Amino acid sequence: MTKQVLTVLLAGLAVAAAAQQRTQQFGVTLATAQVRALSRTVQATAAVAADEATELPVTARFDGWIGKLPVNTTYQRVRRGEVLCTIYSPGLYAAEQDYAFAAHHQQLLAASSVPGVAAGGRALLADAAARLRQMQVPEEEITRLIAGGEPRQEFALTAPRDGIVEQRGVLPGEQVHAGTRLFTLIGLAPIWANAAVAEADLGLIEVGQQASLSLDAFPGRMYQARVAFITPKVDAASRTAAVRLVLPNVDRALTPGMFGRVRIAVDMGRRLTVPASAVLQSGETARVFVAGGDGRFTQRAVSVGPQVGEVIVIRSGLRAGERVAAGASFLIASEAQLSAAAGSFAPPPPGVAGAPAAATASLLLTTDPSPARKGANTFRVLLRDAHGAPIVGAQVTLTLAMPAMPAMGMAAKLVRVAMHDAGGGRYQGSGALDSGGQWQVTIVASQGGRLLAREQTSLRAEGGM
């Protein structure tokens, strides 16, 4: 091997080692943008409610007075054919008497040889039967009268279906008229569950999707349901909309008012994704840092979609298979922004030592208010040389970053503060922090293309996330 070839190889190894050292210094991990099948689970609280389609009014079809009232409380369960109440009705008694009279004489007139007499008897009986049917007298009662049964003064009103009594509108002895609503029954099978879905998740919900429901009343049991309706209104206070689920409730165990939790699995198809920690979002912009083959990172704007677990959807700006920085990317952002001034982000050329020039000044950071808080803040940096004298006319850049928190559904954040020379070695700028918590701070000062000082520290901002 010639000396020239050996020199080139050693220079290449030095570049690679310097790049690796720089990557390790930042704590950077690489991830590959890849297409994967995504599904997301929308979760919401829910309350069981009666199916409005099963609501059934029970009304009086004739005038009278309430007699017995076996069903005398609301929410009482009833079975089809069960007696709800009895009604004493002189009008119904008279109609049954007329029918019994017509039935008796129709039999006598049927044998008459006089033209029209037999037909008149049949017509009289038919009119009397029609009057009873208008009063909704059951066919069993009419058959009983034909067989010679005595007319009744008190009529039993029975439940037309299984259900519970949602409303009871009468008392014993109360007078009622034809058309008076006596009871309102609701069925329990099927039944509804109204889920309060967050406004941000409404775009993922479609009619027909399958859902599962767990209830506080039955721990450990899961009920299957389907999305039947999405209410076209968002509550202004809670920012949620009611999504109606329908459950068969065959065993009628679920009753209105029960509280539970809904999980709706949403198939999002195959999407291009990267780890959420790889994306830096600042305002309306989002960026990733694409790894090159020589240890460099190229900053690139991307369009992002929803975050699903620990990955985030990339709509455009990146191709499958490209490698991106997935950890400590806020430091790369600072370095990328300041590399021209500091000369420390790109790996050194062959034959040059990898360490940047030593800093010759010191930095002191203060904030107003102190400590910093969520919202607007003023940042001040005091820049002094090795002898403590102030340095004026420098270029000072301050960057604050917060790593992604996938478990909390929060992407990485980056805030850049433009610092101006306030005189006497003091540099000042204003910036807004959109959350409290621990922020990583990078401050770089340079002058005439020469690095004066570089410091990485942290500050804790007060206020919620």
Backbone hydrogen bonds in HBPLUS format (Angstrom, degrees):
<---DONOR---> <-ACCEPTOR-->    atom                        ^
c    i                          cat <-CA-CA->   ^        H-A-AA   ^      H-
h    n   atom  resd res      DA  || num        DHA   H-A  angle D-A-AA Bond
n    s   type  num  typ     dist DA aas  dist angle  dist       angle   num
A0006-LEU N   A0002-THR O   3.03 MM   4  6.23 161.1  2.06 149.5 155.2     1
A0007-THR N   A0003-LYS O   2.94 MM   4  6.12 148.9  2.04 141.3 149.6     2
A0008-VAL N   A0004-GLN O   3.05 MM   4  6.39 154.6  2.12 146.9 153.1     3
A0009-LEU N   A0005-VAL O   2.93 MM   4  6.23 160.9  1.97 152.7 157.8     4
A0010-LEU N   A0006-LEU O   2.93 MM   4  6.11 164.4  1.95 149.8 154.2     5
A0011-ALA N   A0007-THR O   2.92 MM   4  6.09 152.0  2.00 143.3 151.5     6
A0012-GLY N   A0008-VAL O   2.89 MM   4  6.16 154.2  1.96 147.5 154.5     7
A0013-LEU N   A0009-LEU O   2.87 MM   4  6.17 158.5  1.92 151.7 157.7     8
A0014-ALA N   A0010-LEU O   2.91 MM   4  6.10 147.7  2.02 141.2 150.4     9
A0015-VAL N   A0011-ALA O   2.98 MM   4  6.30 152.3  2.06 146.4 153.3    10
A0016-ALA N   A0012-GLY O   2.95 MM   4  6.24 164.8  1.97 152.8 156.5    11
A0017-ALA N   A0013-LEU O   2.81 MM   4  5.94 160.5  1.85 147.3 153.4    12
A0018-ALA N   A0014-ALA O   2.85 MM   4  5.98 156.4  1.91 144.0 150.9    13
A0019-ALA N   A0015-VAL O   2.90 MM   4  6.13 157.8  1.94 149.7 155.7    14
A0020-GLN N   A0016-ALA O   2.87 MM   4  6.08 163.8  1.89 151.2 155.8    15
A0021-GLN N   A0017-ALA O   2.79 MM   4  5.93 159.0  1.83 148.0 154.5    16
A0022-ARG N   A0018-ALA O   2.89 MM   4  6.06 154.0  1.96 144.7 151.7    17
A0023-THR N   A0019-ALA O   2.90 MM   4  6.15 157.8  1.95 149.0 155.2    18
A0024-GLN N   A0020-GLN O   2.86 MM   4  6.10 160.8  1.89 151.9 157.1    19
A0025-GLN N   A0021-GLN O   2.88 MM   4  6.03 147.9  1.98 141.8 151.3    20
A0026-PHE N   A0022-ARG O   3.12 MM   4  6.43 148.7  2.23 144.6 151.2    21
A0028-VAL N   A0023-THR O   3.14 MM   5  5.51 166.1  2.16 159.8 156.9    22
A0027-GLY N   A0024-GLN O   3.02 MM   3  4.91 138.2  2.20  94.7 107.3    23
A0326-ALA N   A0029-THR O   2.63 MM 297  5.34 173.2  1.63 168.6 166.0    24
A0031-ALA N   A0324-VAL O   2.91 MM 293  5.45 156.4  1.97 154.4 162.2    25
A0324-VAL N   A0031-ALA O   2.82 MM 293  5.45 163.9  1.85 160.4 165.4    26
A0033-ALA N   A0322-GLU O   2.89 MM 289  5.58 170.1  1.90 165.9 167.6    27
A0321-GLY N   A0033-ALA O   2.70 MM 288  5.31 170.6  1.71 154.0 154.7    28
A0034-GLN N   A0273-THR O   3.15 MM 239  5.62 152.5  2.22 154.6 158.0    29
A0273-THR N   A0034-GLN O   2.90 MM 239  5.62 160.3  1.94 140.3 145.1    30
A0036-ARG N   A0271-ARG O   3.00 MM 235  5.66 159.2  2.04 147.4 147.0    31
A0271-ARG N   A0036-ARG O   2.94 MM 235  5.66 157.0  1.99 153.5 148.3    32
A0038-LEU N   A0269-GLY O   2.86 MM 231  5.72 171.8  1.87 158.5 157.7    33
A0268-MET N   A0038-LEU O   2.93 MM 230  5.26 154.0  2.00 138.8 144.0    34
A0040-ARG N   A0266-VAL O   2.85 MM 226  5.11 159.2  1.90 147.0 153.1    35
A0266-VAL N   A0040-ARG O   2.69 MM 226  5.11 161.8  1.72 159.2 165.5    36
A0042-VAL N   A0264-ILE O   2.87 MM 222  5.06 165.8  1.89 149.0 146.2    37
A0264-ILE N   A0042-VAL O   2.85 MM 222  5.06 161.3  1.88 147.7 154.1    38
A0044-ALA N   A0262-VAL O   3.06 MM 218  5.25 149.9  2.16 142.7 147.5    39
A0262-VAL N   A0044-ALA O   2.73 MM 218  5.25 172.8  1.73 164.9 167.6    40
A0196-ALA N   A0045-THR O   2.89 MM 151  5.76 158.3  1.94 160.1 166.8    41
A0046-ALA N   A0260-GLY O   2.90 MM 214  5.19 152.0  1.98 138.6 134.5    42
A0260-GLY N   A0046-ALA O   2.88 MM 214  5.19 160.2  1.92 155.0 153.6    43
A0047-ALA N   A0194-ASN O   3.08 MM 147  5.38 151.3  2.17 131.3 136.5    44
A0194-ASN N   A0047-ALA O   2.90 MM 147  5.38 160.1  1.94 154.2 147.8    45
A0048-VAL N   A0258-MET O   2.80 MM 210  5.13 164.5  1.83 151.4 156.9    46
A0257-GLY N   A0048-VAL O   2.74 MM 209  5.22 173.8  1.74 139.8 137.9    47
A0049-ALA N   A0192-TRP O   2.93 MM 143  5.07 162.7  1.96 124.0 128.8    48
A0192-TRP N   A0049-ALA O   2.93 MM 143  5.07 150.2  2.02 167.1 166.7    49
A0054-THR N   A0051-ASP O   2.91 MM   3  5.60 159.5  1.95 121.1 127.5    50
A0055-GLU N   A0052-GLU O   3.18 MM   3  5.38 164.6  2.21 107.6 112.0    51
A0056-LEU N   A0185-LEU O   2.72 MM 129  5.10 158.8  1.77 158.4 161.7    52
A0185-LEU N   A0056-LEU O   2.83 MM 129  5.10 171.5  1.84 153.6 150.7    53
A0058-VAL N   A0183-PHE O   2.84 MM 125  5.08 166.4  1.85 151.6 148.2    54
A0182-LEU N   A0058-VAL O   2.80 MM 124  5.74 152.8  1.87 151.9 160.7    55
A0183-PHE N   A0058-VAL O   3.21 MM 125  5.08 161.8  2.25 139.0 143.7    56
A0060-ALA N   A0180-THR O   2.88 MM 120  5.40 152.5  1.96 147.4 155.3    57
A0179-GLY N   A0060-ALA O   2.57 MM 119  5.34 174.6  1.58 155.9 155.4    58
A0064-GLY N   A0176-VAL O   3.03 MM 112  5.50 157.9  2.08 151.1 146.9    59
A0176-VAL N   A0064-GLY O   2.85 MM 112  5.50 169.5  1.86 148.6 151.6    60
A0065-TRP N   A0088-TYR O   2.85 MM  23  5.17 150.3  1.94 140.4 150.0    61
A0088-TYR N   A0065-TRP O   2.77 MM  23  5.17 158.2  1.82 163.0 159.9    62
A0066-ILE N   A0174-GLU O   2.89 MM 108  5.38 164.1  1.91 147.1 151.0    63
A0173-GLY N   A0066-ILE O   2.83 MM 107  4.82 146.7  1.94 122.2 131.6    64
A0067-GLY N   A0086-THR O   2.69 MM  19  5.08 175.6  1.69 147.3 145.6    65
A0086-THR N   A0068-LYS O   2.94 MM  18  5.17 150.1  2.03 143.8 143.4    66
A0071-VAL N   A0084-LEU O   3.41 MM  13  5.21 169.1  2.42 139.6 138.5    67
A0075-TYR N   A0165-VAL O   2.46 MM  90  4.69 169.9  1.47 157.5 153.7    68
A0165-VAL N   A0076-GLN O   2.96 MM  89  5.37 146.9  2.07 135.5 145.3    69
A0078-VAL N   A0163-GLY O   2.86 MM  85  5.62 167.8  1.88 157.4 158.8    70
A0163-GLY N   A0078-VAL O   3.16 MM  85  5.62 156.4  2.22 152.9 149.0    71
A0082-GLU N   A0079-ARG O   3.00 MM   3  5.51 161.8  2.03 139.2 140.0    72
A0081-GLY N   A0159-ALA O   2.82 MM  78  5.05 173.4  1.82 144.6 146.5    73
A0159-ALA N   A0082-GLU O   2.79 MM  77  5.40 149.6  1.88 145.7 154.5    74
A0084-LEU N   A0157-LEU O   2.75 MM  73  5.73 163.0  1.78 156.1 162.0    75
A0157-LEU N   A0085-CYS O   2.81 MM  72  5.49 173.7  1.81 167.2 169.3    76
A0087-ILE N   A0155-PHE O   2.80 MM  68  5.23 157.6  1.85 148.4 155.0    77
A0155-PHE N   A0087-ILE O   2.87 MM  68  5.23 167.4  1.88 142.5 141.8    78
A0089-SER N   A0153-GLN O   3.09 MM  64  6.03 152.2  2.17 159.9 168.6    79
A0093-TYR N   A0089-SER O   2.99 MM   4  6.23 156.7  2.04 149.6 156.8    80
A0094-ALA N   A0090-PRO O   2.91 MM   4  6.13 155.2  1.97 146.1 151.9    81
A0095-ALA N   A0091-GLY O   3.03 MM   4  6.29 152.4  2.11 142.6 150.2    82
A0096-GLU N   A0092-LEU O   2.96 MM   4  6.22 153.3  2.03 149.3 155.7    83
A0097-GLN N   A0093-TYR O   2.96 MM   4  6.22 150.9  2.05 144.9 153.4    84
A0098-ASP N   A0094-ALA O   2.95 MM   4  6.21 157.4  2.00 147.7 153.4    85
A0099-TYR N   A0095-ALA O   3.06 MM   4  6.30 153.6  2.13 140.8 147.8    86
A0100-ALA N   A0096-GLU O   2.85 MM   4  6.08 163.0  1.88 150.6 155.2    87
A0101-PHE N   A0097-GLN O   2.85 MM   4  6.05 157.3  1.90 150.5 157.0    88
A0102-ALA N   A0098-ASP O   2.91 MM   4  6.11 162.6  1.94 147.7 152.7    89
A0103-ALA N   A0099-TYR O   2.81 MM   4  6.00 157.2  1.87 151.5 158.1    90
A0104-HIS N   A0100-ALA O   3.01 MM   4  6.18 155.5  2.07 143.5 149.4    91
A0105-HIS N   A0101-PHE O   3.04 MM   4  6.26 169.9  2.05 156.4 158.4    92
A0106-GLN N   A0102-ALA O   2.86 MM   4  5.81 140.3  2.02 141.0 151.8    93
A0109-LEU N   A0105-HIS O   2.82 MM   4  6.01 161.9  1.85 154.3 159.2    94
A0110-ALA N   A0106-GLN O   2.95 MM   4  5.88 131.3  2.19 137.8 148.7    95
A0112-SER N   A0109-LEU O   3.07 MM   3  5.22 162.5  2.10 109.1 114.7    96
A0117-VAL N   A0114-VAL O   3.25 MM   3  5.81 163.8  2.27 132.0 136.6    97
A0120-GLY N   A0116-GLY O   2.96 MM   4  5.98 149.5  2.05 139.0 147.1    98
A0121-GLY N   A0117-VAL O   3.02 MM   4  6.34 149.1  2.12 148.1 156.2    99
A0122-ARG N   A0118-ALA O   3.12 MM   4  6.45 153.5  2.19 145.8 152.4   100
A0123-ALA N   A0119-ALA O   3.00 MM   4  6.25 153.7  2.07 146.2 153.5   101
A0124-LEU N   A0120-GLY O   2.99 MM   4  6.16 156.8  2.04 146.2 152.0   102
A0125-LEU N   A0121-GLY O   3.13 MM   4  6.33 156.4  2.19 143.4 149.2   103
A0126-ALA N   A0122-ARG O   2.96 MM   4  6.19 155.7  2.02 145.9 152.8   104
A0127-ASP N   A0123-ALA O   2.96 MM   4  6.20 156.8  2.02 150.9 156.2   105
A0128-ALA N   A0124-LEU O   3.12 MM   4  6.34 156.8  2.18 144.2 150.2   106
A0129-ALA N   A0125-LEU O   2.98 MM   4  6.22 153.7  2.05 148.4 155.6   107
A0130-ALA N   A0126-ALA O   2.94 MM   4  6.14 153.8  2.01 145.9 153.0   108
A0131-ARG N   A0127-ASP O   3.10 MM   4  6.33 151.4  2.18 144.6 151.4   109
A0132-LEU N   A0128-ALA O   3.28 MM   4  6.58 153.9  2.36 141.4 147.4   110
A0133-ARG N   A0129-ALA O   2.99 MM   4  6.30 153.5  2.06 148.8 156.5   111
A0134-GLN N   A0130-ALA O   2.98 MM   4  6.24 146.4  2.10 144.9 153.5   112
A0135-MET N   A0132-LEU O   3.11 MM   3  5.14 130.0  2.37  94.7 108.0   113
A0137-VAL N   A0132-LEU O   3.04 MM   5  5.49 164.1  2.06 146.2 147.7   114
A0136-GLN N   A0133-ARG O   2.87 MM   3  4.73 155.3  1.93 104.1 109.2   115
A0141-GLU N   A0138-PRO O   3.06 MM   3  5.43 129.9  2.32 104.6 116.4   116
A0142-ILE N   A0138-PRO O   3.31 MM   4  6.78 154.7  2.38 146.1 152.8   117
A0143-THR N   A0139-GLU O   2.90 MM   4  6.12 160.0  1.94 152.1 157.5   118
A0144-ARG N   A0140-GLU O   2.99 MM   4  6.18 145.7  2.12 136.9 146.3   119
A0145-LEU N   A0141-GLU O   3.06 MM   4  6.39 149.3  2.15 145.5 152.9   120
A0146-ILE N   A0142-ILE O   3.03 MM   4  6.35 153.8  2.10 148.6 155.7   121
A0147-ALA N   A0143-THR O   3.08 MM   4  6.32 146.9  2.19 142.9 151.3   122
A0149-GLY N   A0144-ARG O   2.88 MM   5  5.34 151.0  1.97 147.9 145.9   123
A0148-GLY N   A0145-LEU O   3.00 MM   3  5.17 158.9  2.04 107.5 112.0   124
A0164-ILE N   A0186-ILE O   2.91 MM  22  5.58 155.3  1.97 155.2 161.0   125
A0186-ILE N   A0164-ILE O   3.01 MM  22  5.58 157.0  2.07 154.6 162.0   126
A0166-GLU N   A0184-THR O   2.77 MM  18  5.50 144.2  1.90 157.5 168.9   127
A0167-GLN N   A0184-THR O   3.35 MM  17  4.98 157.0  2.40 130.7 133.5   128
A0184-THR N   A0167-GLN O   2.98 MM  17  4.98 146.5  2.10 140.8 138.6   129
A0169-GLY N   A0182-LEU O   2.83 MM  13  5.03 176.3  1.83 148.7 148.5   130
A0174-GLU N   A0171-LEU O   3.14 MM   3  5.57 160.5  2.18 136.9 137.3   131
A0180-THR N   A0177-HIS O   2.94 MM   3  5.60 162.2  1.97 147.8 146.6   132
A0191-ILE N   A0247-LEU O   2.98 MM  56  5.46 158.0  2.03 155.7 162.4   133
A0247-LEU N   A0191-ILE O   2.93 MM  56  5.46 170.7  1.93 165.5 168.0   134
A0193-ALA N   A0245-LEU O   2.95 MM  52  5.06 142.2  2.10 137.8 141.7   135
A0245-LEU N   A0193-ALA O   2.90 MM  52  5.06 155.4  1.96 141.4 149.4   136
A0195-ALA N   A0243-VAL O   2.87 MM  48  5.05 170.6  1.88 148.3 145.0   137
A0243-VAL N   A0195-ALA O   2.80 MM  48  5.05 158.6  1.84 146.1 153.6   138
A0197-VAL N   A0241-ALA O   2.98 MM  44  5.45 151.0  2.06 162.5 153.7   139
A0241-ALA N   A0197-VAL O   2.93 MM  44  5.45 153.5  2.00 146.9 152.6   140
A0201-ASP N   A0198-ALA O   2.93 MM   3  5.44 149.7  2.02 114.4 123.6   141
A0199-GLU N   A0239-ARG O   2.92 MM  40  5.62 148.0  2.02 162.3 151.9   142
A0202-LEU N   A0199-GLU O   3.27 MM   3  5.35 158.4  2.32 104.6 110.9   143
A0204-LEU N   A0201-ASP O   3.02 MM   3  5.59 158.8  2.07 117.1 123.8   144
A0205-ILE N   A0202-LEU O   3.11 MM   3  5.39 156.7  2.17 110.4 117.3   145
A0209-GLN N   A0206-GLU O   3.30 MM   3  5.98 164.8  2.32 136.0 136.8   146
A0208-GLY N   A0227-VAL O   2.77 MM  19  5.05 160.2  1.81 136.3 143.2   147
A0227-VAL N   A0209-GLN O   2.84 MM  18  5.35 155.4  1.90 152.9 161.2   148
A0211-ALA N   A0225-ALA O   2.97 MM  14  5.11 159.9  2.01 135.4 133.0   149
A0225-ALA N   A0211-ALA O   2.88 MM  14  5.11 159.8  1.92 149.9 147.1   150
A0212-SER N   A0263-ARG O   2.99 MM  51  5.39 159.3  2.03 149.7 156.5   151
A0263-ARG N   A0212-SER O   2.99 MM  51  5.39 157.8  2.04 155.3 160.5   152
A0213-LEU N   A0223-TYR O   2.72 MM  10  4.96 153.6  1.79 145.8 154.1   153
A0223-TYR N   A0213-LEU O   2.84 MM  10  4.96 170.0  1.85 146.3 149.7   154
A0214-SER N   A0261-ARG O   3.00 MM  47  5.40 166.3  2.01 155.8 159.4   155
A0261-ARG N   A0214-SER O   2.82 MM  47  5.40 152.2  1.90 151.9 161.2   156
A0218-PHE N   A0215-LEU O   3.16 MM   3  5.46 144.6  2.29 104.9 114.0   157
A0216-ASP N   A0259-PHE O   3.10 MM  43  6.20 171.0  2.11 160.6 161.6   158
A0221-ARG N   A0218-PHE O   3.18 MM   3  5.77 159.8  2.22 139.8 140.9   159
A0246-VAL N   A0226-ARG O   3.03 MM  20  5.66 152.8  2.10 151.5 159.0   160
A0228-ALA N   A0244-ARG O   2.83 MM  16  5.65 168.9  1.84 157.9 161.5   161
A0244-ARG N   A0229-PHE O   2.74 MM  15  5.05 153.6  1.81 154.6 161.3   162
A0231-THR N   A0242-ALA O   2.92 MM  11  5.43 163.9  1.95 173.9 175.6   163
A0235-ASP N   A0240-THR O   2.81 MM   5  5.50 165.6  1.83 165.5 160.4   164
A0239-ARG N   A0235-ASP O   2.85 MM   4  5.16 139.0  2.02 140.6 149.3   165
A0252-ARG N   A0249-ASN O   2.95 MM   3  5.05 154.8  2.02 106.0 114.1   166
A0258-MET N   A0255-THR O   3.37 MM   3  6.30 162.6  2.40 147.9 149.0   167
A0314-ILE N   A0272-LEU O   2.82 MM  42  5.54 170.9  1.83 149.9 151.8   168
A0274-VAL N   A0312-ILE O   3.21 MM  38  5.75 151.7  2.30 151.4 158.7   169
A0312-ILE N   A0274-VAL O   2.88 MM  38  5.75 161.8  1.92 170.4 174.9   170
A0278-ALA N   A0275-PRO O   2.94 MM   3  5.48 162.1  1.98 115.8 121.8   171
A0276-ALA N   A0310-GLU O   2.95 MM  34  5.72 168.0  1.96 135.6 135.7   172
A0279-VAL N   A0276-ALA O   3.27 MM   3  5.74 167.0  2.29 113.7 117.6   173
A0280-LEU N   A0287-ARG O   2.93 MM   7  5.26 168.3  1.94 155.6 158.9   174
A0287-ARG N   A0280-LEU O   2.88 MM   7  5.26 150.9  1.97 142.2 151.8   175
A0281-GLN N   A0412-ALA O   3.20 MM 131  6.15 171.4  2.21 135.1 137.8   176
A0282-SER N   A0285-THR O   2.95 MM   3  5.44 156.1  2.01 148.0 155.9   177
A0285-THR N   A0282-SER O   3.17 MM   3  5.44 162.6  2.20 128.9 127.8   178
A0302-VAL N   A0286-ALA O   3.00 MM  16  5.69 164.0  2.03 139.8 142.7   179
A0288-VAL N   A0300-ARG O   2.94 MM  12  5.49 157.5  1.99 154.6 160.9   180
A0300-ARG N   A0288-VAL O   2.92 MM  12  5.49 155.6  1.98 165.2 165.9   181
A0325-ALA N   A0289-PHE O   2.89 MM  36  5.59 151.3  1.97 154.4 163.8   182
A0290-VAL N   A0298-THR O   2.83 MM   8  5.04 153.8  1.89 152.5 144.6   183
A0298-THR N   A0290-VAL O   2.76 MM   8  5.04 164.1  1.79 146.7 148.7   184
A0291-ALA N   A0323-ARG O   2.82 MM  32  5.52 160.8  1.85 139.2 145.8   185
A0292-GLY N   A0296-ARG O   2.73 MM   4  5.19 163.3  1.75 163.0 158.3   186
A0303-SER N   A0316-SER O   2.95 MM  13  5.15 164.5  1.98 139.7 142.9   187
A0315-ARG N   A0303-SER O   2.64 MM  12  5.26 147.9  1.74 147.2 156.3   188
A0316-SER N   A0303-SER O   3.38 MM  13  5.15 153.7  2.46 130.1 132.1   189
A0305-GLY N   A0313-VAL O   2.70 MM   8  4.73 160.0  1.73 135.5 137.5   190
A0313-VAL N   A0306-PRO O   3.18 MM   7  5.81 166.4  2.20 146.9 150.6   191
A0308-VAL N   A0311-VAL O   2.83 MM   3  5.52 150.2  1.92 151.8 161.8   192
A0311-VAL N   A0308-VAL O   3.20 MM   3  5.52 168.5  2.21 129.9 130.1   193
A0322-GLU N   A0319-ARG O   3.25 MM   3  5.93 167.5  2.27 135.5 137.7   194
A0331-LEU N   A0328-ALA O   3.08 MM   3  5.66 140.5  2.25 111.1 120.1   195
A0333-ALA N   A0329-SER O   2.86 MM   4  6.12 151.3  1.94 145.9 153.8   196
A0334-SER N   A0330-PHE O   3.09 MM   4  6.36 154.8  2.15 138.8 144.6   197
A0335-GLU N   A0331-LEU O   2.86 MM   4  6.15 164.8  1.88 152.2 156.5   198
A0336-ALA N   A0332-ILE O   2.67 MM   4  5.82 158.7  1.72 151.9 158.3   199
A0337-GLN N   A0333-ALA O   2.97 MM   4  6.08 155.3  2.03 144.5 151.0   200
A0338-LEU N   A0334-SER O   3.01 MM   4  6.17 143.0  2.16 143.2 153.3   201
A0339-SER N   A0335-GLU O   2.75 MM   4  5.43 112.6  2.21 146.8 158.9   202
A0341-ALA N   A0338-LEU O   3.01 MM   3  5.44 122.4  2.35 107.1 121.1   203
A0342-ALA N   A0338-LEU O   2.79 MM   4  5.90 174.7  1.79 168.5 170.4   204
A0343-GLY N   A0339-SER O   2.64 MM   4  4.82 144.7  1.76 126.3 136.8   205
A0352-VAL N   A0349-PRO O   3.12 MM   3  5.80 149.4  2.21 146.2 145.8   206
A0360-THR N   A0452-LEU O   2.78 MM  92  5.29 134.3  1.99 134.3 148.6   207
A0361-ALA N   A0452-LEU O   3.00 MM  91  5.44 133.3  2.23 153.5 144.9   208
A0362-SER N   A0384-ARG O   2.80 MM  22  5.44 159.3  1.85 156.3 163.4   209
A0384-ARG N   A0362-SER O   3.17 MM  22  5.44 163.8  2.20 147.9 152.9   210
A0364-LEU N   A0382-LEU O   3.05 MM  18  5.02 131.8  2.29 132.3 144.5   211
A0382-LEU N   A0364-LEU O   2.85 MM  18  5.02 157.6  1.90 141.2 148.4   212
A0366-THR N   A0380-ARG O   2.89 MM  14  5.25 156.5  1.94 155.4 160.2   213
A0380-ARG N   A0366-THR O   2.90 MM  14  5.25 170.8  1.91 156.0 154.9   214
A0368-ASP N   A0378-THR O   2.86 MM  10  5.04 145.9  1.97 148.0 154.3   215
A0378-THR N   A0368-ASP O   2.92 MM  10  5.04 158.4  1.96 142.4 149.4   216
A0462-GLU N   A0372-ALA O   2.89 MM  90  6.32 161.6  1.93 134.4 134.6   217
A0374-LYS N   A0462-GLU O   2.72 MM  88  5.94 136.2  1.91 154.7 165.4   218
A0375-GLY N   A0433-LEU O   2.73 MM  58  4.97 149.7  1.82 138.3 148.5   219
A0433-LEU N   A0375-GLY O   2.89 MM  58  4.97 159.0  1.93 136.3 133.4   220
A0377-ASN N   A0431-GLY O   2.86 MM  54  5.57 146.2  1.98 154.1 163.9   221
A0431-GLY N   A0377-ASN O   3.03 MM  54  5.57 160.8  2.07 153.0 158.7   222
A0379-PHE N   A0429-GLY O   2.74 MM  50  5.36 173.4  1.74 170.9 172.7   223
A0429-GLY N   A0379-PHE O   2.97 MM  50  5.36 149.8  2.06 151.8 158.8   224
A0381-VAL N   A0427-TYR O   2.80 MM  46  5.12 159.6  1.84 150.9 157.3   225
A0427-TYR N   A0381-VAL O   2.86 MM  46  5.12 153.7  1.93 148.5 156.9   226
A0383-LEU N   A0425-GLY O   2.83 MM  42  5.17 170.0  1.84 156.7 159.2   227
A0391-ILE N   A0383-LEU O   2.99 MM   8  5.74 156.4  2.05 145.4 143.5   228
A0385-ASP N   A0389-ALA O   2.76 MM   4  5.40 156.9  1.81 152.9 157.8   229
A0388-GLY N   A0385-ASP O   2.95 MM   3  5.26 166.1  1.97 115.9 119.8   230
A0395-GLN N   A0446-SER O   2.78 MM  51  5.32 177.1  1.78 167.9 168.7   231
A0446-SER N   A0395-GLN O   2.96 MM  51  5.32 156.2  2.02 143.5 151.0   232
A0397-THR N   A0444-VAL O   2.93 MM  47  5.43 163.0  1.96 156.8 162.5   233
A0444-VAL N   A0397-THR O   3.05 MM  47  5.43 160.3  2.09 152.5 158.8   234
A0417-VAL N   A0398-LEU O   2.96 MM  19  5.42 172.1  1.97 168.5 166.6   235
A0399-THR N   A0442-THR O   2.92 MM  43  5.22 160.2  1.96 152.0 158.4   236
A0442-THR N   A0399-THR O   2.86 MM  43  5.22 160.2  1.90 154.0 160.2   237
A0400-LEU N   A0415-VAL O   2.82 MM  15  5.09 173.3  1.82 160.2 162.4   238
A0415-VAL N   A0400-LEU O   2.76 MM  15  5.09 164.8  1.79 159.7 161.7   239
A0401-ALA N   A0440-GLN O   2.80 MM  39  5.08 152.9  1.87 145.2 154.1   240
A0440-GLN N   A0401-ALA O   2.71 MM  39  5.08 167.1  1.73 165.4 161.5   241
A0402-MET N   A0413-LYS O   2.92 MM  11  5.06 158.2  1.97 138.4 141.5   242
A0413-LYS N   A0402-MET O   2.87 MM  11  5.06 162.1  1.91 147.9 154.0   243
A0405-MET N   A0410-MET O   2.80 MM   5  5.06 160.8  1.83 146.4 153.1   244
A0408-MET N   A0405-MET O   2.94 MM   3  5.53 143.8  2.08 117.4 127.3   245
A0410-MET N   A0405-MET O   3.14 MM   5  5.06 174.9  2.14 132.3 130.7   246
A0409-GLY N   A0406-PRO O   2.95 MM   3  4.79 159.1  2.00 102.1 108.6   247
A0420-HIS N   A0428-GLN O   2.86 MM   8  5.45 163.4  1.89 142.4 144.3   248
A0428-GLN N   A0420-HIS O   2.92 MM   8  5.45 156.4  1.97 151.2 154.0   249
A0422-ALA N   A0426-ARG O   2.69 MM   4  5.28 156.7  1.74 149.8 154.7   250
A0426-ARG N   A0423-GLY O   3.18 MM   3  5.50 156.2  2.24 107.3 114.5   251
A0436-GLY N   A0464-GLY O   2.86 MM  28  5.11 167.1  1.87 130.2 133.5   252
A0437-GLY N   A0461-ALA O   2.91 MM  24  5.19 167.2  1.93 139.7 137.9   253
A0461-ALA N   A0437-GLY O   2.85 MM  24  5.19 163.2  1.88 152.3 148.6   254
A0439-TRP N   A0459-LEU O   2.88 MM  20  5.49 179.7  1.88 170.8 170.8   255
A0459-LEU N   A0439-TRP O   3.00 MM  20  5.49 155.9  2.06 151.1 158.9   256
A0441-VAL N   A0457-THR O   2.74 MM  16  5.09 173.3  1.74 143.9 142.9   257
A0457-THR N   A0441-VAL O   2.84 MM  16  5.09 156.3  1.89 144.4 152.3   258
A0443-ILE N   A0455-GLU O   2.86 MM  12  5.27 166.9  1.88 159.5 164.0   259
A0455-GLU N   A0443-ILE O   2.86 MM  12  5.27 161.4  1.89 153.7 159.8   260
A0445-ALA N   A0453-ALA O   2.80 MM   8  5.18 167.0  1.82 158.6 158.8   261
A0452-LEU N   A0445-ALA O   2.82 MM   7  5.42 160.1  1.86 143.4 146.8   262
A0453-ALA N   A0445-ALA O   3.16 MM   8  5.18 160.9  2.20 138.1 139.3   263
A0447-GLN N   A0450-ARG O   2.89 MM   3  5.28 154.7  1.95 143.4 150.6   264
A0450-ARG N   A0447-GLN O   3.09 MM   3  5.28 160.4  2.13 107.2 113.4   265
